[in-house]
C-alpha cells in the first residue's frame, strides 16, 4: 500500500476482504480522508462478522459490492475472467460516499462464479489508473507461485513506479485523451492492492 488515505481490511474466518480509497481533496475541508476510509472498512468488517456462519462462500461464488473507481479483477488461466465496472459521473469524478449525493444504494453488486486456481486482484484507482489490465495479468502469470501478499506488493510497486512517469501510456492518460485533454503519463495517487487465491473445496481463501 502506498499513500495515507486508503483503507484495507480482510477477515480470514469469513473469507472476505475489501479496499477503500479516501478522497484526497477532502483535506482542504479539514477532513481526514484516511480515517474515513479506514472507518468504512472497519465497519464493513463488523457487518460481515455479524452474518451467520456459512453466509459467505466465495469458493463457489464471489459476492462483491463496489462503488466508484476502485474495483477488482478475477484472473483465470492467465486471462481476465471478470472485471468490475467503474462508476463515475464524468472523467476523474467517481461516485463516492460522503457529503455528496452518492449513497450506498448506488453500489454495483456482482456474483462471479470462481474456480480453484483463480486469482482475485482488488485495488484502488491508483492501481487501475497506472497499470493496464495486461500489465496486471502479466505480473500475476509470472508470480502466481508467490504468496499473495508478495504478489500484491509487486503490483503496487509497478503502479507506484508508473504514477510519476510523465511519458507512460496509462489507462488514466488514455481516458483523459478520450475526453479531449492533452495528457500523457501516470497519475499520482494512493495505491492499495489485495490479492487472494481461490483454493479447492474445503480450503480457505488465501490472502
N, C-alpha and C positions, 0 to 999 in steps of 0.2 A: 504494500500500500504506500503510495506517495501522496503527500498532502495532509491537510489537517481537518478538512470539513466533510470527510466521509465516515460512514458508519458501516460496520460489518459484524454479523452475528452468525453462529451456527450452533446447532443442537444435535449432537451425535445420537442421543437416545431417540429423538423424534425424527431423525434423518431429514432435517430441514436446514436451510441456510438462506442468507439474503444480504444485499448490499443497499446502501442508501447514499445519495450524493447531496451534500449540503449546498445551498445556493450561496456562492461566494459573495454576490452583490449585497447580501443582507448585512454584511459587516458595516456598510455605510449607514445603516439604520440602527446600529448598535446591537444587532442580533448575532449570537454565536452560532453560525451555521453548522459547525461540527457538533456542538452539543445537541442541536435539534436532530441531526441525522442519527446520532448515537442513541438518543432517547427513542426515536422512532423504531430503530432496530431492537432496542431493549424491550419495548412494549409489544412489539410484534412477536418476539420470542415468548414473552409471558402468555400471550394469547394462544400460542401453539402448545405450550406446556399444559394449559387447562383443557385441551382437547382430549377426548377419551383415547385410551390405548388402542392402536390399530387404525386410528383415523387417517394417519399418514402412511402411505405405502408407495414410495417413489420407485420401488424396484420394478413395478409393472407400469405405473402411470406417474409421470412427473406432473404434479399440480403446481401451477405458478400464477402469481399475480404481479403485474408490473404497471407502473405509471411513469411517464416521462421518457427520458432518453438513456437511462441505464437499461440493461437487458441481459439476455443470455443466449447461448448457442448450445445445441446438442450436436455433438460430432460423432458420427458412426462410420467405422471402416474408412477413416480418412476423408470423409466428406461431411458437409453440413446437412444434418437431417432436419433441423428446425432452427429458426431464428425469430426471436420476439420482435414485435413491431414497435418502431419509435412513435411516440405520441408528442406532437408539438403543434403550437398554434401557428408558427411560422419559423423560418430558419433561425436556429440558435435561440429559440424561445420555447422550451419544452413545457409540458404540463408539470406542475409542481404543487406539492401540498404545503399550504401556509396561509397567508392572508389574502391570496388571490382567489378567484372564483373556482379554481380546480378543487375537486374533492375526491375522496376515495372511491366514490361510485363510478368515476370515470376510468378506473383502472381496468386494464386488459387482463382477463383471466384466460388461462390456457391449460389444456390437458394434453400432454405429449406421451405417447407410448414409447417406453425405453426398453433397451435390451442390455444384457450383460456385456460389458466392454465399452458401452457408450461413455463419452466424456462430456460433462456439463461445464461450460465456462460462463460464469456470470461476472459482469463488470459494470462499472460506472461509465459515463460517456467519455471520460478521459481515456479509456481503453478503446472504445469504438470509434472515437474521433481521430485517433492517431495510428490505428492499425487496420489494414484491410482484412476482410474475412479470411482471405487466402494466407495472410501472414499468421493469423491465429491458428489456422488449420495446420500450417507447416510446422509451427512450434509444437503443437500437440502431437503430430505424427512423429516428430523427431524425439520427443521427450516423454512419450506415453508410459515408459517404464519407470520414470521418476516418481517420487512421492508427489501427490497432487499439489501440496503447498509449495514445493520447489518449482513445479511447472507453472503455477500461478505467478510466482516471483519472476520467472523468466519472461512471461508475457508482459507483466507490469514494467519490467526493466526496458523492454524494447519500446513499449508505448511511451515511457518516460524519455527515452533517448530521442524519439521522433518529435516529441512535443515542442522543443525549441528550434527544431531544424527548419530554417526558412526556405529550404529547397525541396523538402519532402513532399511527395504527392500522397496526400492522405484523404481519407473519407471526408474529413471536415473541409479541406480545400476544394475537393470536388463538389461538395454540396454548396459551398459559397459561390463557386463559379456558375453553378446552375441557376442561381438567383441574380446573376449579373455582377457579382463582386469580383474585383481583381485581387485575388488572394491565392497565395501558394505557401505551403508549409504546414506544420503541425499546429496544435492548439495547446497552449499551456493550461493545465488543469490538474486537479487532483485525480489520482488513478487508483482504483481499488479493483482487485481481481480475486475471484474464488474459483477453484477447480474442484470438481467432485467426480469420482469414478463410480459408475453403476456396476455393482458386483452381481454374482449369480444369486438365485433364490436362496434365502436363508442367510445371506451375508449383508452386513450393513453397508450403507453408503460410506465411501471413503473420501475424506477431505485432505 
